[in-house]
Amino acid sequence: MEERLQKLISACGLASRRAAEEWITAGRVTVNGERARLGDRADLDRDAVLVDGRPLRPGNGRTYLMLNKPRGYVTTLSDEKGRRTVAGLVAGCPARVWPVGRLDMDSEGLLLLTDDGALTHQLLHPSHRVDKEYLVWVTGNINKALPILSGPMTLDGEPLSPARVRRGRDSGGVHQLAITIHQGKNRQVRRMCAQAGLEVLRLKRIREGGLSLDRSLKPGQWRNLTEDELLRLTGGLSGV
């Protein structure tokens, strides 16, 4: 996908967009052998982009994994209670990676693991307002709960940014919701549902920023992110 050069350089983890603009102006960036100019665009699948003579590649040598976390695992590298951890699920990865954020033991779905500290900070820092979308299966008075979930709410005495809530299918008294938030308070979606009078039966994260869960991954399976996925994950972060 074609993007402005400063955005590509930033998304690949080499520098901020402002610094990348300075590099371009200084003549440190070339596209297909030609000196780049501010405003130029490129596609890494098609164009040869060099920074100081070195090929530009997403990730800059770091490791980025997508895990379909199953229920029954804690999102830590070790656990003093002896519970199963996500570290055990990615034991086959040669790099030492850590989880970006948390999914509680009873939740499942998309979990990113990496050895990139800068990206971890960018994804978790509240200023970047990274969307996280969950599918939630609940019971209770759904018509009463919907305006509560999408309206002003507080947790731990602090106001929450309004969630985006879409109603899905109903089956046998179980209602499916799609809830999108960008904050990351402890068990936030479950606690929001409890405040709205709903009981959560199942919770699954399906998207984080521009990265969606690969539906072909079975629970407990993982794979490396593709270059396109990494660019979509990092390209929308403000101030990067």
Backbone bond lengths (Angstrom), bond angles and torsions (degrees), N, CA, C in turn:
res aa  C-N    CA-C-N  psi(-1)  N-CA   C-N-CA  omega(-1)  CA-C   N-CA-C  phi
1 M - - - 1.456 - - 1.527 108.95 -
2 E 1.324 117.20 131.39 1.454 121.73 -177.05 1.519 110.97 -75.79
3 E 1.339 116.48 131.81 1.453 122.49 -179.78 1.535 109.05 -139.32
4 R 1.331 116.29 160.91 1.459 119.64 173.22 1.536 109.47 -62.46
5 L 1.324 115.00 144.89 1.465 119.30 -173.83 1.522 112.52 -59.34
6 Q 1.336 117.52 -41.44 1.462 118.41 -177.99 1.521 111.38 -64.72
7 K 1.328 117.16 -31.12 1.458 120.41 177.69 1.526 110.19 -71.47
8 L 1.338 117.69 -40.30 1.467 120.94 177.75 1.530 110.82 -62.76
9 I 1.327 116.40 -45.31 1.465 119.94 -178.95 1.524 110.60 -62.22
10 S 1.326 116.49 -42.15 1.460 120.54 178.53 1.519 111.17 -65.16
11 A 1.354 116.55 -45.28 1.463 120.68 -178.25 1.518 111.95 -63.81
12 C 1.331 116.90 -26.44 1.462 120.27 178.64 1.531 112.27 -83.44
13 G 1.317 116.35 -1.05 1.459 119.91 172.69 1.516 115.62 85.50
14 L 1.330 118.33 15.36 1.459 119.89 -177.51 1.518 113.05 -87.41
15 A 1.331 117.51 -34.80 1.454 120.08 -175.69 1.513 109.42 -167.10
16 S 1.344 115.83 168.22 1.457 119.69 172.28 1.527 109.33 -69.48
17 R 1.313 116.72 165.68 1.465 119.74 178.97 1.523 110.97 -62.96
18 R 1.339 117.00 -38.57 1.470 119.39 179.62 1.521 110.52 -63.77
19 A 1.333 116.92 -44.05 1.467 119.59 178.22 1.517 110.79 -64.55
20 A 1.338 117.03 -38.62 1.466 120.83 178.50 1.522 111.06 -61.78
21 E 1.327 117.03 -38.31 1.466 120.41 177.18 1.528 110.73 -62.34
22 E 1.330 115.62 -39.36 1.471 119.72 178.27 1.524 110.30 -65.50
23 W 1.341 117.23 -39.28 1.467 120.54 177.75 1.520 110.76 -62.20
24 I 1.332 116.25 -42.90 1.469 120.33 -179.83 1.521 109.91 -62.55
25 T 1.323 116.58 -46.43 1.467 121.14 -179.75 1.525 111.00 -61.85
26 A 1.335 116.23 -34.28 1.472 120.90 -179.03 1.522 112.81 -79.32
27 G 1.327 117.61 -3.66 1.459 120.36 177.70 1.514 114.99 83.86
28 R 1.324 116.82 17.11 1.460 120.45 -177.24 1.533 113.06 -84.62
29 V 1.327 117.85 -5.40 1.469 122.25 -175.60 1.516 109.69 -119.94
30 T 1.331 115.59 134.28 1.465 120.53 175.24 1.525 109.44 -127.30
31 V 1.331 115.42 151.41 1.461 122.60 175.87 1.522 107.89 -126.33
32 N 1.328 115.85 116.72 1.463 122.34 -179.32 1.530 111.09 53.50
33 G 1.331 115.41 40.44 1.458 120.96 175.20 1.511 115.34 86.37
34 E 1.331 117.83 -4.93 1.456 121.85 -178.62 1.529 110.15 -106.98
35 R 1.316 115.17 141.64 1.468 119.18 177.79 1.520 109.69 -62.09
36 A 1.333 115.99 130.37 1.462 121.23 -177.27 1.522 110.56 -80.17
37 R 1.340 114.79 155.85 1.458 122.04 175.80 1.531 109.17 -127.02
38 L 1.316 116.21 156.36 1.453 120.04 176.44 1.529 109.78 -57.71
39 G 1.312 115.45 134.11 1.465 120.63 -177.30 1.509 113.12 99.70
40 D 1.364 118.00 -15.68 1.455 120.34 178.15 1.520 110.83 -66.29
41 R 1.314 115.60 151.19 1.454 122.67 178.52 1.523 108.85 -124.29
42 A 1.354 115.45 158.49 1.460 119.77 179.79 1.526 109.66 -155.41
43 D 1.332 114.10 163.05 1.459 122.84 176.49 1.525 106.89 -126.11
44 L 1.321 117.60 116.75 1.470 120.51 -175.34 1.520 112.73 -65.32
45 D 1.339 118.17 -19.55 1.473 120.46 175.73 1.527 111.63 -77.49
46 R 1.327 116.11 -14.91 1.464 119.82 -174.93 1.519 113.31 -122.09
47 D 1.333 116.32 -34.43 1.462 121.01 -172.16 1.525 111.88 -107.47
48 A 1.334 114.86 149.54 1.465 121.43 175.53 1.522 107.98 -94.17
49 V 1.327 115.49 104.52 1.466 121.27 179.86 1.523 107.86 -104.35
50 L 1.335 116.53 123.79 1.465 121.50 179.89 1.515 109.84 -117.80
51 V 1.318 115.59 138.49 1.465 122.58 172.51 1.518 106.81 -118.02
52 D 1.321 116.18 117.18 1.476 121.20 -175.30 1.526 110.73 54.01
53 G 1.323 115.62 36.35 1.460 121.41 176.28 1.508 115.51 82.67
54 R 1.336 117.92 0.16 1.463 121.64 -179.13 1.521 110.66 -108.61
55 P 1.318 117.92 138.64 1.467 120.67 -178.56 1.527 111.79 -61.45
56 L 1.321 114.84 137.58 1.464 121.20 176.26 1.516 108.97 -83.36
57 R 1.337 116.27 125.52 1.465 121.42 -179.57 1.515 109.27 -137.90
58 P 1.339 117.51 139.84 1.469 119.87 176.98 1.523 111.12 -58.51
59 G 1.326 115.44 142.17 1.459 119.92 173.07 1.506 115.40 93.44
60 N 1.344 117.44 -26.58 1.466 120.37 176.94 1.526 112.30 51.11
61 G 1.358 115.79 40.47 1.460 120.54 176.38 1.514 115.06 86.12
62 R 1.319 118.11 0.50 1.463 122.02 179.07 1.524 110.97 -84.51
63 T 1.332 114.93 170.79 1.467 121.76 -179.36 1.523 109.45 -113.12
64 Y 1.338 115.76 135.02 1.464 121.35 -179.22 1.522 108.36 -135.98
65 L 1.321 115.63 118.72 1.460 120.88 -176.78 1.521 110.76 -116.67
66 M 1.336 115.46 145.28 1.454 122.56 168.61 1.524 107.34 -109.14
67 L 1.334 115.74 122.87 1.462 121.99 178.39 1.520 108.81 -115.39
68 N 1.321 116.46 135.60 1.463 120.86 168.67 1.518 106.41 -91.23
69 K 1.324 115.23 91.66 1.465 120.54 -174.92 1.532 110.41 -69.27
70 P 1.322 117.06 128.28 1.469 119.92 174.03 1.525 111.29 -86.36
71 R 1.310 115.63 165.29 1.454 119.33 173.02 1.534 109.83 -68.68
72 G 1.329 116.16 153.85 1.458 120.32 177.77 1.514 114.45 94.03
73 Y 1.347 117.65 5.98 1.470 121.54 178.66 1.526 108.77 -123.16
74 V 1.339 115.89 139.85 1.454 119.68 176.76 1.529 109.42 -92.50
75 T 1.332 115.11 147.67 1.460 120.65 -174.65 1.522 110.05 -90.21
76 T 1.314 115.72 66.65 1.460 122.96 177.29 1.524 108.32 -141.68
77 L 1.332 115.66 167.97 1.458 120.20 177.04 1.520 111.80 -85.30
78 S 1.342 116.93 -23.66 1.463 121.37 175.88 1.521 107.33 -151.52
79 D 1.325 116.34 160.27 1.464 119.85 -177.27 1.520 109.65 -141.46
80 E 1.351 115.22 124.48 1.466 119.75 -177.09 1.521 112.30 -68.89
81 K 1.336 117.70 -15.82 1.460 120.71 179.67 1.531 112.29 -92.64
82 G 1.311 116.25 -0.31 1.455 119.54 177.49 1.512 114.46 79.40
83 R 1.324 117.35 14.93 1.464 120.11 179.36 1.530 110.48 -77.08
84 R 1.321 115.59 158.28 1.459 120.55 178.70 1.528 110.09 -67.73
85 T 1.341 116.63 138.39 1.455 121.64 -177.20 1.530 110.95 -118.66
86 V 1.334 115.03 160.68 1.464 119.12 177.82 1.518 110.95 -67.55
87 A 1.340 117.60 -22.01 1.463 119.91 176.87 1.527 110.96 -59.22
88 G 1.325 116.40 -36.78 1.458 119.49 178.51 1.522 112.79 -66.57
89 L 1.329 116.40 -28.60 1.466 120.02 -179.05 1.531 111.78 -72.97
90 V 1.344 117.07 -28.64 1.473 120.36 -177.68 1.522 110.68 -109.92
91 A 1.327 116.43 26.09 1.468 120.52 -178.11 1.519 112.12 -60.60
92 G 1.328 117.76 -22.84 1.457 120.98 -180.00 1.509 114.27 -77.84
93 C 1.331 117.90 -5.99 1.465 121.21 178.94 1.524 109.41 -79.34
94 P 1.340 118.42 128.28 1.469 119.81 -176.70 1.520 113.94 -70.41
95 A 1.342 117.75 -21.96 1.467 120.80 -179.87 1.527 110.09 -88.56
96 R 1.321 116.29 154.83 1.462 121.24 174.94 1.527 107.68 -87.24
97 V 1.312 116.56 102.75 1.456 121.53 -177.30 1.522 110.41 -110.29
98 W 1.309 115.72 159.79 1.467 122.01 176.99 1.525 109.07 -130.14
99 P 1.330 117.53 157.78 1.459 120.42 179.20 1.522 111.54 -75.58
100 V 1.334 115.89 142.64 1.455 122.04 175.61 1.530 107.29 -94.36
101 G 1.313 116.53 105.27 1.453 120.31 -175.84 1.524 110.76 78.80
102 R 1.333 115.04 -167.63 1.457 119.96 -174.54 1.519 111.89 -135.09
103 L 1.305 114.98 151.71 1.461 124.26 162.43 1.521 105.30 -125.60
104 D 1.324 118.14 127.84 1.456 118.60 -176.85 1.527 110.97 -65.83
105 M 1.302 116.43 167.08 1.455 121.76 -171.73 1.523 112.74 -58.24
106 D 1.321 117.96 -32.12 1.459 121.23 -177.50 1.523 113.10 -90.02
107 S 1.341 117.23 -0.60 1.464 121.12 -179.72 1.522 110.20 -102.64
108 E 1.309 115.34 164.40 1.462 120.62 -174.41 1.521 110.46 -141.69
109 G 1.333 115.56 176.04 1.452 120.36 172.67 1.509 114.32 108.89
110 L 1.329 114.63 -151.76 1.458 122.80 -170.72 1.526 112.38 -64.11
111 L 1.329 115.66 123.90 1.458 121.92 172.80 1.521 108.08 -137.43
112 L 1.322 115.74 124.46 1.456 121.64 177.62 1.515 109.31 -91.97
113 L 1.338 116.98 135.39 1.459 122.46 173.76 1.519 107.81 -126.43
114 T 1.344 116.24 141.96 1.452 120.22 -175.82 1.519 110.43 -156.33
115 D 1.334 115.78 170.60 1.463 122.26 169.85 1.521 110.33 -115.26
116 D 1.338 115.68 19.78 1.461 122.96 -177.90 1.535 108.85 -100.78
117 G 1.321 116.73 100.81 1.453 120.79 -177.56 1.515 113.11 -66.49
118 A 1.337 117.53 -36.41 1.461 120.31 -179.05 1.519 110.99 -65.39
119 L 1.321 116.55 -44.15 1.464 119.31 179.47 1.528 110.71 -66.93
120 T 1.319 116.94 -38.37 1.466 120.19 176.65 1.524 110.54 -56.09
121 H 1.322 116.33 -46.76 1.466 120.76 179.63 1.528 110.63 -62.86
122 Q 1.319 116.83 -43.37 1.467 120.52 -177.75 1.518 111.49 -63.76
123 L 1.317 116.88 -39.97 1.462 119.65 -178.11 1.519 112.12 -73.20
124 L 1.331 117.60 -30.69 1.456 120.56 -175.30 1.521 113.72 -93.39
125 H 1.322 118.41 -20.75 1.462 119.53 -175.55 1.527 110.29 -70.30
126 P 1.335 117.70 130.18 1.468 120.29 -175.74 1.520 114.58 -57.72
127 S 1.338 117.97 -26.66 1.467 120.21 -175.96 1.518 112.67 -64.89
128 H 1.336 117.33 -22.80 1.464 120.03 -178.16 1.524 112.94 -86.45
129 R 1.327 117.28 -12.17 1.469 122.20 171.88 1.538 111.82 48.78
130 V 1.335 115.92 53.28 1.468 121.19 -179.08 1.532 109.60 -77.81
131 D 1.321 116.41 121.48 1.463 120.87 179.90 1.523 111.33 -65.99
132 K 1.326 115.48 142.20 1.458 122.39 171.85 1.523 106.53 -130.41
133 E 1.326 116.02 123.66 1.466 120.57 -176.57 1.519 110.54 -110.98
134 Y 1.324 115.92 134.52 1.460 122.69 -177.08 1.523 109.87 -125.85
135 L 1.328 115.30 142.58 1.455 121.20 164.29 1.517 107.28 -94.86
136 V 1.328 115.93 130.29 1.459 120.64 -175.16 1.523 109.10 -130.71
137 W 1.329 115.88 128.65 1.458 121.54 177.20 1.523 107.38 -104.35
138 V 1.336 117.37 122.86 1.457 121.51 -171.86 1.521 110.84 -134.90
139 T 1.334 115.07 161.86 1.462 122.47 168.34 1.524 107.99 -123.11
140 G 1.323 115.95 154.79 1.453 121.24 -179.81 1.514 110.68 131.92
141 N 1.321 116.18 -173.81 1.458 122.46 -178.79 1.524 109.25 -78.45
142 I 1.337 116.46 92.60 1.457 120.99 -172.64 1.519 112.06 -68.52
143 N 1.327 118.03 -36.10 1.470 120.59 -178.80 1.524 111.47 -65.64
144 K 1.309 117.43 -35.81 1.459 121.46 176.87 1.521 110.93 -74.45
145 A 1.328 116.57 -32.90 1.468 120.98 -174.05 1.525 113.20 -77.13
146 L 1.326 118.47 -33.78 1.466 120.59 -172.51 1.524 113.47 -58.50
147 P 1.337 119.99 -48.33 1.470 117.61 178.87 1.526 113.45 -66.25
148 I 1.330 117.54 -25.80 1.463 120.36 176.81 1.524 110.09 -70.19
149 L 1.335 116.20 -45.48 1.467 120.95 -177.36 1.528 112.34 -64.74
150 S 1.317 116.93 -35.74 1.467 120.19 -176.88 1.523 112.76 -92.96
151 G 1.330 117.34 -0.79 1.462 121.50 179.88 1.511 111.86 -101.55
152 P 1.342 117.36 -170.05 1.471 121.34 179.39 1.536 110.80 -64.62
153 M 1.326 116.17 130.98 1.454 121.71 177.97 1.527 108.64 -137.88
154 T 1.324 115.85 159.56 1.463 120.66 175.28 1.519 109.35 -130.58
155 L 1.336 115.54 149.64 1.457 123.05 172.46 1.518 107.95 -136.81
156 D 1.311 116.94 135.23 1.465 121.60 -179.93 1.527 111.11 55.79
157 G 1.334 115.97 32.09 1.452 120.24 178.40 1.512 115.03 78.27
158 E 1.339 117.63 4.94 1.460 121.31 -178.94 1.523 109.92 -114.53
159 P 1.342 117.65 140.24 1.465 119.94 178.65 1.528 111.68 -69.87
160 L 1.328 115.81 143.38 1.452 121.79 176.08 1.521 109.66 -98.92
161 S 1.322 115.66 147.38 1.461 118.86 169.67 1.522 108.20 -67.40
162 P 1.335 118.05 141.99 1.466 119.76 -178.15 1.531 111.97 -56.72
163 A 1.324 115.69 135.87 1.466 121.46 176.96 1.520 109.41 -84.97
164 R 1.324 115.88 155.22 1.463 121.34 170.51 1.529 107.22 -98.05
165 V 1.305 116.39 124.64 1.466 121.02 -173.60 1.530 109.30 -125.97
166 R 1.323 115.96 127.24 1.465 121.89 174.42 1.528 108.96 -121.12
167 R 1.302 115.49 137.26 1.452 120.30 179.20 1.523 109.72 -88.96
168 G 1.333 115.73 134.16 1.451 121.05 177.61 1.515 111.70 -105.67
169 R 1.312 115.38 -144.10 1.462 120.57 -176.00 1.523 111.91 -80.98
170 D 1.324 114.60 149.92 1.458 122.20 173.86 1.530 108.60 -109.61
171 S 1.323 116.36 141.59 1.463 119.95 179.02 1.516 109.42 -152.86
172 G 1.325 116.35 115.98 1.455 121.17 175.33 1.510 114.32 58.25
173 G 1.321 117.22 37.29 1.459 120.61 -179.67 1.511 114.80 84.85
174 V 1.344 117.03 -0.20 1.469 121.62 177.19 1.526 108.04 -103.23
175 H 1.314 116.23 129.81 1.459 122.02 -177.46 1.531 109.40 -111.24
176 Q 1.319 116.06 138.31 1.467 120.49 177.19 1.526 109.04 -103.36
177 L 1.330 115.88 132.08 1.452 122.30 177.31 1.525 109.79 -124.04
178 A 1.324 116.33 149.40 1.461 122.33 168.37 1.524 106.63 -110.72
179 I 1.320 117.07 116.33 1.461 122.44 -175.73 1.528 108.53 -118.68
180 T 1.336 115.94 125.93 1.465 121.65 179.80 1.525 109.18 -115.35
181 I 1.325 115.96 125.82 1.460 122.64 177.00 1.524 107.96 -131.03
182 H 1.337 116.77 166.29 1.469 118.20 172.48 1.519 112.11 -127.48
183 Q 1.325 116.91 -0.24 1.455 119.37 171.02 1.533 109.09 -90.49
184 G 1.304 117.30 170.97 1.461 119.52 -175.60 1.512 113.15 -138.48
185 K 1.312 117.65 46.09 1.454 120.12 177.55 1.526 110.60 -68.84
186 N 1.332 115.55 155.90 1.456 121.82 -176.88 1.531 110.54 -56.01
187 R 1.315 116.91 122.75 1.464 124.12 177.55 1.536 111.59 50.71
188 Q 1.321 115.56 40.45 1.461 120.27 -170.79 1.524 113.50 -59.18
189 V 1.324 118.10 -49.51 1.467 120.21 -175.98 1.527 110.29 -65.08
190 R 1.317 117.44 -41.37 1.468 119.99 178.56 1.534 110.96 -62.24
191 R 1.321 116.44 -42.50 1.457 119.74 -178.62 1.525 111.78 -70.76
192 M 1.314 117.70 -34.02 1.460 121.07 174.52 1.527 110.41 -62.72
193 C 1.327 115.46 -45.46 1.466 119.19 179.75 1.529 110.94 -62.95
194 A 1.334 116.93 -40.43 1.466 120.32 178.62 1.523 110.59 -61.34
195 Q 1.339 117.64 -41.80 1.459 121.02 177.60 1.530 111.56 -61.81
196 A 1.328 116.60 -31.14 1.461 121.16 -179.38 1.527 112.15 -87.27
197 G 1.334 117.39 4.83 1.455 121.09 177.06 1.511 114.85 83.00
198 L 1.334 117.45 20.56 1.461 121.54 -178.59 1.530 110.62 -109.24
199 E 1.317 115.89 147.68 1.460 122.35 173.52 1.523 108.69 -103.90
200 V 1.312 115.95 125.41 1.462 120.80 -179.28 1.524 109.70 -85.40
201 L 1.325 115.91 123.92 1.454 121.40 176.60 1.525 111.88 -94.79
202 R 1.333 115.21 -32.39 1.464 119.74 -176.61 1.521 108.03 -156.59
203 L 1.341 116.19 142.23 1.456 120.83 -179.68 1.525 108.41 -139.12
204 K 1.327 115.77 128.19 1.465 121.20 -175.35 1.529 109.89 -137.10
205 R 1.335 116.63 122.14 1.472 119.41 175.33 1.526 108.75 -81.61
206 I 1.333 115.31 131.10 1.464 119.79 -177.32 1.519 113.49 -118.48
207 R 1.354 117.55 -11.15 1.467 118.78 -178.77 1.524 110.21 -155.15
208 E 1.335 114.80 143.27 1.461 121.61 172.40 1.518 107.20 -136.69
209 G 1.331 116.82 112.76 1.460 119.69 -174.48 1.521 109.84 59.36
210 G 1.330 116.45 -128.75 1.459 120.86 179.13 1.518 114.38 -89.55
211 L 1.339 117.22 6.70 1.463 121.40 -176.85 1.524 110.29 -103.57
212 S 1.332 116.54 122.12 1.462 121.66 178.46 1.521 110.58 -107.61
213 L 1.311 116.01 150.30 1.459 121.49 179.05 1.520 110.13 -63.66
214 D 1.314 116.11 131.47 1.463 122.65 174.77 1.522 108.46 -72.98
215 R 1.322 116.45 113.33 1.464 120.10 -175.88 1.523 113.14 -68.01
216 S 1.332 117.13 -15.26 1.468 119.11 178.56 1.528 112.02 -79.94
217 L 1.339 117.21 -12.72 1.467 120.53 177.68 1.523 109.46 -78.56
218 K 1.314 116.01 121.84 1.456 119.93 175.92 1.531 109.25 -78.45
219 P 1.331 118.39 157.39 1.466 120.19 178.25 1.526 111.39 -51.84
220 G 1.324 115.52 128.93 1.462 120.86 -178.84 1.514 113.83 93.57
221 Q 1.322 118.82 -10.31 1.458 121.82 179.27 1.528 110.58 -91.17
222 W 1.329 115.61 153.60 1.458 121.55 178.61 1.520 109.96 -142.60
223 R 1.307 115.21 163.26 1.461 121.64 173.51 1.520 108.68 -155.46
224 N 1.329 116.14 165.48 1.460 121.43 175.02 1.522 110.13 -73.61
225 L 1.319 115.63 146.84 1.458 119.23 173.87 1.530 109.66 -68.22
226 T 1.317 115.52 147.20 1.459 119.97 172.39 1.527 108.99 -78.66
227 E 1.332 116.71 165.08 1.459 120.14 178.64 1.528 110.45 -61.08
228 D 1.334 116.43 -40.27 1.460 119.77 179.96 1.535 111.08 -64.27
229 E 1.330 117.27 -40.93 1.465 120.47 178.66 1.517 111.11 -63.43
230 L 1.321 116.85 -40.90 1.461 119.83 -179.72 1.516 110.95 -65.32
231 L 1.318 116.50 -40.18 1.460 119.55 178.10 1.522 111.03 -66.14
232 R 1.324 117.66 -38.98 1.460 120.33 178.07 1.527 110.87 -68.34
233 L 1.329 117.07 -34.12 1.463 120.59 179.83 1.529 111.06 -69.00
234 T 1.331 116.98 -41.12 1.455 120.35 -173.98 1.523 113.49 -94.12
235 G 1.319 116.82 -22.49 1.466 120.12 -173.12 1.502 114.04 -65.84
236 G 1.338 118.39 -25.98 1.452 120.63 -177.70 1.513 114.38 -92.59
237 L 1.327 118.19 3.38 1.467 120.29 -178.29 1.522 109.76 -79.09
238 S 1.314 116.17 128.05 1.457 120.30 -179.45 1.514 110.15 -76.47
239 G 1.324 115.90 145.68 1.463 120.85 174.20 1.509 113.72 75.46
240 V 1.339 118.26 11.66 1.458 120.29 -178.10 1.526 109.84 -97.76
